[in-house]
Amino acid sequence: MQFNDNTPLEIVLKAIFDPYKESVSDVETISAAIINKGLIHKEEDIINDHIAFRTLGVPNLGIKSLEKIFLAYGYQRKDAFYFEEKKLDAYWYAPPSPKYPRIFISELRVNDLTQNAQSIIKKHTQHIVKDPVDALNFDNPNEVGQFFYQPLWEAPTVDDFLELGKESEYAAWVIYNRYYLNHYTISVHALPEPYNKLEKFNAFLEEIGIVLNTAGGKTKTSKDGLLKQSSSVAKMVNATFANGEQMKIAGSYVEFAERLPLPEFQTMDKSLLKREHLREGFESANADKIFESTYDEQVKKTVTYHS
């Protein structure tokens, strides 16, 4: 969350993050509460574990397209992930420096959907005959940053959105939001004790009115026990569809991660622990449930909670 070096990568990350922060009210709520609690002095003290994007697996789009941006600024592609039930593939990307967030990019396997869903998606994307990222000038980070909020295809109708959502809520989210930032992630382990433990931090979040995603439990834990994740539930936001139709849909959300020391560093003085001493990467089982932060089953809880 620190954007003070004005490097090309920082300019791009800031351009991605600022509109997201403006539209996801939980970001400000959480930041202010952490500051008021005395856990940090200013918002910039929050360490951003990773940011995530959703894409569609169609020609000229998807992971192969979007990853070019981050690879150009020094990120390295790492592990692949496969989500059978949700029909998704994903990779995570390591940053060029520990001060930058990891990147997580997922992609819908469109060809695995029914013909009806495929036809809706292809209706919106078939005019994209060239990879739009290839037209970007990576020496102009402002242009690259703006790309994430440009409409690559026309807004869907409400009917198309709802029809897609019956089969894949992920697909419906992307067909409306495109490459909009899906979430950013607070590194809980970097906070002072006892709030550096995710269970304690989750309780704090609920005290300030944040509704947590309960899919797979509020705390999702990797098999090795060294990566714990939770997330807020996306709030409903006003969306304008084709023909000016209006409807509230799930927006973006906030994630929280606790990375524990690797076995060989578990006796190390906590004050000396750095990123390289902690559990790296991601966990499919955790991510599978985090995706559901924008799904109706979770989102309806925010409507009930705040009504």
N, C-alpha and C positions, 0 to 999 in steps of 0.2 A: 504493500500500500504506500510505499515511499516512492514518489515520483519527483525527485529533486536533482537528478543528474542531467536531465534534458538530452539523454542519448536517444538515438532513433528508436530503440526498443522501448524505452520509458515513455516516449511520446505516443507510440502505438498503444501501449498498455493503458495509459491514462485516457486516451481517446475511447478505448473499449470500456473502461471502468466507469467513467463519469456519468454517461447516460444511464447505465445500469443502476448506479447508486441513487440517481435522481428518481428512478421509477420504483425501486424496491425499498419501501419505507423501513423495513426491518433493519437495513444496513445502518441507518442513522440511529434508530432506536437502540440497537445493540452497542454501537460505538459509544454513544452518550452514556449508556448504563455502565459500560466497562470503565470509562473515564471517571464517572461519579463514584464508582466503587473503589477508585484508587488503584486499579490494576494496571493502568497505563496512564501516561501523562497527556497524550494527544493521539488522535486517530491514526497518524502515520506510524505509531509504535506497533500497530497490529501487523503481524507477519502473515502474509497471504500464502497459504500452503499450495493452492492450485486454483486455476480457473478452468471452466469447462464449456464446451460448445457442442451443439447437436447439428448433424448434417443429414442429407438425403443421399443414398447410394444410387445416383443416376449419372449418366455421362456428363463430364465437365464440371461436376460438383463433388461433394463428399469429402472424405478424408484426404484423398490424393490432391485435391484442389486446395483446401484450407490449410493443410500442413505446410505448404510451400511458404506461406507468410512467416511462420515461426522458424522453419528451417533456415530461411534467409537471414534471420536475426540471431542465429547461433544455437537454436534449440536442437536437441538430438532425439530422434525417435527411439523409444524403448520398447517395453513389453506390449504384446497384443492381447486383447480380451475378446471374448465371444459370449454373447448372451442369447442362448437358444430361444427361450420363450418370448423374449421381447424383440427377437429378430434384429439384433444389433451387433456390430463390430466396433472395436475401439482401440486406440493406442494412447499411451501417455508419452510426454516429451519432457526431457530434462533440460533445465534452463542453462544458459551459458555461464551464469554466476549464481551462487546460492541466494543472492539477494532478490532474485526474480522468482515468481511463482512457477510451479510445474504447470503443464498444459495437459488437459484431457479432452480428446476429440472422439466423439462417437458418431456412428453412421448407421442409418436404417438400411437393412438389406431389402430394398424395395422389391426386387424380383421374387422374394419369398412371400409377398403379400398376395391377396386375392386379386383377380383381374380387375375387379371394381375399384379397389384401393389404388392399384397401379395406374389405372386410367386417370384417376383424379390427380395423382401426383404428376404424371407425365403431361397432362393437359397444362399444368402450370409451368413445367420446366422444359418442355420439348423445344422451345424457342432458343434455349441456351446452347448454341452450337459451338462455342469456344469457351475454354476455361476462363472465367472472368478475372481470376487472380493473375493470369499471364499478362493482363493489360496494366497491372499496377506498377508503379515506379517505386521500388523499395528504397530509393534514395530520398523519397518524399514521404516521411512517416505520417504526416498529417493526412495525406491522401489515403494511405493504407488504413489508418485508424477510422476514417470516415466510411470505408468500404463495409465495415461490419454492420452498419445501419442503413445501407442502401438497399432498396427493394430489388432483388434479383428477379422477381416475378410478381405478377399482380396479386393483390390481396384476394384470398379465396372468398367464395360466398359462404354464408353461415351454413347452408345445407352441405356443401363440400366439407367444411370443417367438422361438422357433426358426424357426417358419414364416415370420414377417415377415423375419427375418434372412437367409433364403435369397434374398429379393428386394431388400431394402434394410437393410443393417446400421445405417444412420442411423435408419430407422424403428424397428427393434428397440430401439436405445439410448433413443430418446425415449419409446417406449411404457412402458418401465420407469422411466426417470429423470425424466420430465416436464421441468419447467423448471429442474432442478438445473444449477448452473454447469458448463459443459462444459470451460472452461479459462481461465486467466489467463496473461498474457504479460509476461515480463521484458524490459525495454528494454536490450539488450546494449550499444548504442552509448553508454549513459550510464555504463558501467563504465570503470575506468582502463585505459590501454594495458598490454599488448596484448590484454587480454580484452574490449575493446570491438569486436573483430572476430569475427563469428559463427563462422568456421571454427576459430579459436583457442578460443573459448568452447565449441564443440561437443566439441573434444578434451578440454577440462577436464571437461565433463559426463561423458564416457565414462570418464575416469580415476576418477571418484567413483561409478561403477556405474550411471549413468543410461543406459537403453536408448533410442536415438533412432529416430524414424520414418524409414525409408529410402525411402518411396514418393516417387518423383521426385528421389531423392538426399537425403542428410542435410540439405543446405542447398538451400532452394528460393529462387530468385532471380527477381525481376520482370524484364520485358523491358528496362526502362530501367536495370537493374542497381543501382537505388537502394533497393530493399527486399529484405532477405534474412531468411528465416524458417526455423526448425527447431522440432521439438517432441519431447517425450518420448513414449514409447508408454504408453498407459493400462495400469495394472496390473489384474489380475483381482481383483475384490472379491466378497465373499459377498452374494448377493441372495436375498431371500425373495419368492417368487411366490405366486400364488393357492393356496389350500389348504395353505399353509405349506411348499410345495415349496422346496427350497434348490438353488442352482446358482451357480457363480462366473461373473461376466460382466465385461466391460470397464467400468472406472470412468471418471473424468475424468483429465486430463493437464495438462502445463505446456507453454507455448509460449515461444519466444525470438525476438526481432525485432531486427534492426539496420537502422535508418533512416539513410541516408547524406544528406549535404548536397545540395540542389538545385544544378543547374549554376551558377547565378549566385552561389552561396555557397561553392563548393568551395575557394576560396582564402582564405576567411575564417579567422581565428584560431579553432582548435578550442575554446578556452576560452570563446569568445563565442557559440558556436552555441546556439540555442534551438530549441524545437519548431517554430516557424514557418519555420525555415531548412532543415528536414529534409523528406525525402520523406513525403508525407501519404497517407492512404487505404490501400487494400488492392489485392491482385492476384488475379484469379480463378484463374490457374494455380497459384499458391502455395497458396491456400486449399483448392483442390480436393484437393491431396495431404495437407494438414494434417488434413482431415476423417478421413483414414484412420488416425489415431492410436488410434481405438477399434475398428478393423476387425480381424477374425481374423488376416488375413495378417501384420499388424504385432504384434498382441497376443501371438500364440503365441511370439514371440521373447523376451518377458519371462519366460514360463514356462520356456523352454529356458535362458535366461541365468541365472535365479536358482535353478534346480533343482540 
